[in-house]
Every structure is written in C-alpha cells, then in structure tokens.
C-alpha cells in the first residue's frame, strides 16, 4: 500500500474537520443535483492587513465517500491560508473531483 493510499484510508476512517462551527464568519454550500451530494463549509477568519486568513474551518457532507474525503483533505489544507489562496485550492480540488466523478461514471460496471 502506498503512502497516498494510507492517507486516503485515514481520511475515510477519520475525516478531519468534520462538523459545523458555531457562529461562523462565513458559510458556503456546494451541491451536485445530479447525484444528491452536498457539502457545507463553515469557517472563521482573521483580518491581517488587507487579507483574510482562515483560522478554523469545518465541513459537513452528504454523499459518497469521495465527497467526505475531499472535504477532509480540502479543509485540512485550507486552514491557515489566506482566503484568496484557499479559493484557488478549492477551485483546483473541485476540478480534480469533477474529473474523478466523470471517470467513475465512464468505467463499465460488471
């Protein structure tokens, strides 16, 4: 088993940052109506000069295990980043997730 496999299994078994923050500074909801998946992200930010930095972040997910793993990985990576850098990370991650979903749908089922 590779290190990546081990990390994915760890995120599946023990998702990081799962839950919701009370009184968050911001909240975002992402939905995929085609397969009823939903991710809710709540976060707290601090203002540093002219940028916002994520100081805490949580997610809740309804959907397949890929959605939970993605939420766990993304929130783990986003904590401590500026808001604009985190937006770029999330955009890139969502693009990768979309490709994975397309590939999963194109694989024949036996």
Helices and strands as residue ranges (DSSP letters): H 3-13, E 26-32, E 37-48, E 51-62, H 65-78, H 83-106
